[in-house]
Amino acid sequence: MTAVHTGPGSVLTDALTLSGRSVRLARRNVDTLVMSIVLPVLMMLLFVLVLGGAIDTGGAYLTYVVPGIVVLCTGYGASATAMSVTHDMTGGMVDRLRSMPVHASAVLTGHVVASVTRNAVSTTLVVAVAVALGFRPSAGVVEWVLAAGLLLLYVLALSWLAAAFGVVARTVESAGLLSFLMLFLPYLSSAFVPTATMPAFLRGIGEHQPITSVVETVRALLTGAPADRGGVALAWTLGLLVAGVVLASVLFRRRTRA
């Protein structure tokens, strides 16, 4: 980057400006809107109305599956972030920003803020549709705040990891491979079926991967059950967040080094 204005204020201004750009681009991209916002709702309708009757979770399947769908939709949003970052890296946008007095950290921060905004909209829509279908969580204000806070941290961590993936990807198509991982991993967790129903060789993976602890903690908070895995979920989420920020920052500096 060329000489930039220093100080927290200028970094924040640059980040907000680039966040606004990313949000505007996402609004104009029909594919991104469908994948990040509409598809999670369609997936929930599919699981609840078509498959839910054949899955025994010991209670209402709608109550069981909503936290899983919410985590799934964060994966869709993160994969869109990876493709947007790669598009900027390979399409000349980053080179243009390097010739301007824009702080380097604002480039990726803008994409991450847009990702969190997009996920907040999709999560709100999923919960609203779930309530229309009969979802009646017993959570109080404190439990809702804790669940929303954990989901926000998880989305933030996933968005930074997606930004790192987008930096190293050489084409937008290869960045889209992240979609496959984000779509696949929730099915190896307790997001849609109890891990006890899985074959033994998959059960260990399902019970100890981060998505299971996040989903079960959100599910427990919303239904009034003890959040026994809250500490594990928080540790996983903070660890992924730190790893994502460090990886994205280091890789971006290396990729844009003159």
KELO-268212 format. One record per residue (C-alpha): residue number from 0; x, y, z. Coordinates in Angstrom, 2 decimals, decimal comma, padded with zeros to 5 digits. Layout:
R/pos/X/Y/Z
R/NUM/X/Y/Z
...
This chain:
R/pos/X/Y/Z
R/0/000,00/000,00/000,00
R/1/001,10/003,57/-000,50
R/2/001,27/005,99/002,42
R/3/-001,95/005,90/004,40
R/4/-003,48/007,97/007,14
R/5/-002,70/006,31/010,44
R/6/-004,72/005,99/013,63
R/7/-007,73/003,96/014,74
R/8/-010,14/006,52/013,30
R/9/-008,82/006,29/009,76
R/10/-008,72/002,47/009,90
R/11/-012,35/002,40/011,07
R/12/-013,39/004,86/008,34
R/13/-011,69/002,77/005,64
R/14/-013,22/-000,45/007,00
R/15/-016,72/001,05/007,07
R/16/-016,35/002,40/003,53
R/17/-015,23/-000,96/002,16
R/18/-017,89/-002,77/004,23
R/19/-020,54/-000,61/002,57
R/20/-019,09/-001,46/-000,84
R/21/-019,23/-005,21/-000,07
R/22/-022,82/-004,99/001,16
R/23/-023,88/-003,08/-001,97
R/24/-022,16/-005,63/-004,22
R/25/-023,86/-008,50/-002,37
R/26/-027,28/-006,85/-002,84
R/27/-026,70/-006,72/-006,60
R/28/-025,46/-010,31/-006,78
R/29/-028,55/-012,49/-007,10
R/30/-026,56/-015,73/-006,74
R/31/-025,09/-014,58/-003,43
R/32/-028,46/-013,47/-002,08
R/33/-030,10/-016,77/-003,01
R/34/-027,25/-018,87/-001,59
R/35/-026,85/-016,87/001,63
R/36/-030,44/-015,95/002,47
R/37/-033,05/-017,92/000,53
R/38/-031,36/-021,33/000,40
R/39/-031,14/-021,79/004,21
R/40/-034,89/-021,18/004,46
R/41/-035,55/-023,72/001,70
R/42/-033,27/-026,22/003,46
R/43/-035,21/-025,79/006,71
R/44/-038,53/-026,33/004,90
R/45/-037,08/-029,46/003,29
R/46/-035,85/-030,92/006,57
R/47/-038,95/-030,04/008,58
R/48/-041,72/-030,75/006,06
R/49/-040,20/-033,61/004,04
R/50/-037,60/-035,42/006,16
R/51/-038,52/-034,41/009,72
R/52/-041,32/-036,95/010,09
R/53/-038,88/-039,83/009,62
R/54/-036,25/-038,57/012,09
R/55/-036,65/-039,33/015,80
R/56/-034,95/-036,78/018,06
R/57/-037,09/-037,39/021,14
R/58/-039,13/-034,23/020,61
R/59/-040,37/-031,78/018,01
R/60/-038,00/-031,95/015,04
R/61/-038,51/-028,25/014,26
R/62/-037,13/-027,31/017,69
R/63/-034,19/-029,66/017,19
R/64/-033,21/-028,57/013,70
R/65/-033,48/-024,75/013,82
R/66/-030,04/-024,21/015,50
R/67/-028,51/-026,56/012,91
R/68/-030,05/-024,63/010,02
R/69/-028,79/-021,36/011,52
R/70/-025,23/-022,73/011,66
R/71/-025,61/-024,12/008,14
R/72/-026,60/-020,72/006,76
R/73/-023,47/-019,16/008,28
R/74/-021,51/-021,59/006,12
R/75/-023,26/-020,38/002,99
R/76/-022,46/-016,79/003,91
R/77/-018,81/-017,59/004,60
R/78/-018,33/-019,32/001,25
R/79/-019,68/-016,24/-000,51
R/80/-017,10/-014,18/001,40
R/81/-014,24/-016,37/000,15
R/82/-015,35/-015,89/-003,47
R/83/-015,69/-012,11/-003,01
R/84/-012,17/-011,84/-001,57
R/85/-010,70/-013,90/-004,41
R/86/-012,55/-011,74/-006,95
R/87/-010,95/-008,62/-005,48
R/88/-007,50/-010,28/-005,28
R/89/-007,53/-011,46/-008,89
R/90/-009,70/-008,80/-010,52
R/91/-007,47/-005,80/-009,88
R/92/-009,46/-004,24/-007,04
R/93/-006,73/-004,82/-004,45
R/94/-004,11/-003,37/-006,82
R/95/-006,26/-000,25/-007,19
R/96/-006,61/000,06/-003,42
R/97/-002,85/-000,29/-003,01
R/98/-002,43/002,87/-005,08
R/99/-004,76/004,77/-002,76
R/100/-004,35/005,91/000,87
R/101/-006,38/002,98/002,18
R/102/-005,26/001,00/005,20
R/103/-004,40/-002,61/004,26
R/104/-006,37/-004,18/007,12
R/105/-009,56/-002,44/005,94
R/106/-009,70/-004,54/002,75
R/107/-010,41/-007,86/004,47
R/108/-012,26/-006,24/007,38
R/109/-014,76/-004,83/004,89
R/110/-015,51/-008,29/003,52
R/111/-015,84/-009,75/007,03
R/112/-018,25/-007,03/008,20
R/113/-020,36/-007,57/005,08
R/114/-020,37/-011,32/005,78
R/115/-021,56/-010,80/009,36
R/116/-024,29/-008,43/008,13
R/117/-025,43/-010,92/005,48
R/118/-025,51/-013,73/008,04
R/119/-027,47/-011,63/010,53
R/120/-030,15/-011,07/007,88
R/121/-030,30/-014,75/006,89
R/122/-030,38/-015,91/010,53
R/123/-033,22/-013,51/011,34
R/124/-035,16/-014,74/008,30
R/125/-034,63/-018,40/009,24
R/126/-035,83/-017,82/012,82
R/127/-038,83/-015,79/011,59
R/128/-039,90/-018,57/009,21
R/129/-039,33/-021,15/011,97
R/130/-041,59/-019,18/014,32
R/131/-044,24/-019,11/011,57
R/132/-043,93/-022,91/011,36
R/133/-044,45/-023,30/015,11
R/134/-040,99/-022,85/016,64
R/135/-041,57/-021,71/020,23
R/136/-038,27/-021,54/022,15
R/137/-038,59/-021,21/025,92
R/138/-035,48/-019,02/026,21
R/139/-035,54/-015,83/028,22
R/140/-033,76/-012,60/027,32
R/141/-030,45/-013,72/028,86
R/142/-030,47/-017,03/026,97
R/143/-031,31/-015,28/023,68
R/144/-028,44/-012,83/024,20
R/145/-026,00/-015,66/025,01
R/146/-027,12/-017,69/021,98
R/147/-026,88/-014,66/019,68
R/148/-023,45/-013,78/021,09
R/149/-022,10/-017,28/020,49
R/150/-023,50/-017,33/016,95
R/151/-022,00/-013,89/016,27
R/152/-018,56/-015,09/017,39
R/153/-018,93/-018,23/015,28
R/154/-019,92/-016,21/012,19
R/155/-017,01/-013,85/012,78
R/156/-014,56/-016,76/013,06
R/157/-015,94/-018,46/009,96
R/158/-015,83/-015,19/008,00
R/159/-012,15/-014,60/008,81
R/160/-011,30/-018,19/007,86
R/161/-013,20/-017,69/004,61
R/162/-011,27/-014,47/003,98
R/163/-007,99/-016,39/004,44
R/164/-009,21/-019,05/002,03
R/165/-010,18/-016,35/-000,46
R/166/-006,70/-014,81/-000,27
R/167/-004,90/-018,03/-001,19
R/168/-007,38/-019,20/-003,85
R/169/-006,17/-018,48/-007,36
R/170/-009,59/-018,36/-009,00
R/171/-013,13/-017,57/-007,90
R/172/-014,12/-021,11/-008,88
R/173/-011,52/-022,63/-006,54
R/174/-012,67/-020,33/-003,74
R/175/-016,12/-021,82/-004,29
R/176/-014,75/-025,16/-003,04
R/177/-015,20/-023,74/000,44
R/178/-018,95/-024,09/-000,18
R/179/-018,50/-027,84/-000,38
R/180/-016,76/-027,98/003,01
R/181/-019,29/-025,66/004,62
R/182/-022,15/-027,72/003,25
R/183/-020,61/-031,06/004,18
R/184/-019,37/-030,52/007,75
R/185/-022,77/-029,79/009,38
R/186/-023,99/-033,21/008,21
R/187/-021,18/-034,79/010,28
R/188/-022,44/-033,07/013,42
R/189/-025,59/-033,14/015,55
R/190/-027,11/-030,34/013,48
R/191/-029,75/-032,54/011,81
R/192/-029,67/-035,93/013,56
R/193/-028,32/-037,08/016,96
R/194/-024,73/-038,27/016,67
R/195/-025,76/-041,47/018,53
R/196/-027,49/-042,62/015,33
R/197/-024,25/-042,42/013,31
R/198/-021,93/-045,38/012,62
R/199/-019,19/-045,72/015,25
R/200/-016,40/-044,51/012,96
R/201/-018,29/-041,28/012,24
R/202/-019,69/-040,76/015,74
R/203/-016,32/-039,69/017,17
R/204/-015,92/-037,05/014,47
R/205/-019,49/-035,87/014,89
R/206/-019,29/-035,53/018,66
R/207/-015,96/-033,71/018,79
R/208/-016,04/-031,26/015,92
R/209/-016,77/-027,56/016,63
R/210/-020,13/-027,42/014,87
R/211/-021,65/-029,97/017,26
R/212/-020,65/-028,03/020,37
R/213/-021,92/-024,73/018,91
R/214/-025,23/-026,23/017,73
R/215/-025,88/-028,08/021,00
R/216/-025,07/-025,01/023,09
R/217/-027,45/-022,82/021,06
R/218/-030,10/-025,56/021,18
R/219/-029,76/-025,90/024,96
R/220/-029,94/-022,13/025,50
R/221/-033,09/-021,79/023,37
R/222/-034,88/-024,77/024,94
R/223/-033,93/-024,16/028,56
R/224/-031,72/-027,26/028,83
R/225/-028,33/-027,17/030,62
R/226/-025,66/-025,76/028,25
R/227/-023,08/-028,36/029,26
R/228/-020,93/-027,81/026,16
R/229/-020,90/-024,02/026,38
R/230/-017,26/-023,85/027,46
R/231/-016,14/-026,18/024,66
R/232/-018,15/-024,21/022,10
R/233/-016,63/-020,92/023,27
R/234/-013,10/-022,36/023,22
R/235/-013,55/-023,71/019,69
R/236/-015,05/-020,45/018,46
R/237/-012,37/-018,21/019,95
R/238/-009,64/-020,53/018,68
R/239/-011,05/-020,48/015,15
R/240/-011,41/-016,69/015,33
R/241/-007,78/-016,15/016,34
R/242/-006,59/-018,62/013,70
R/243/-008,71/-016,93/011,02
R/244/-007,53/-013,40/011,80
R/245/-003,85/-014,40/011,96
R/246/-004,00/-016,55/008,82
R/247/-005,88/-013,95/006,78
R/248/-003,56/-011,12/007,85
R/249/-000,33/-013,03/007,20
R/250/-001,47/-014,45/003,86
R/251/-002,79/-011,08/002,67
R/252/000,53/-009,38/003,46
R/253/002,46/-012,07/001,60
R/254/000,12/-012,02/-001,41
R/255/000,16/-008,22/-001,75
R/256/003,83/-007,70/-000,97
R/257/005,37/-005,60/-003,70
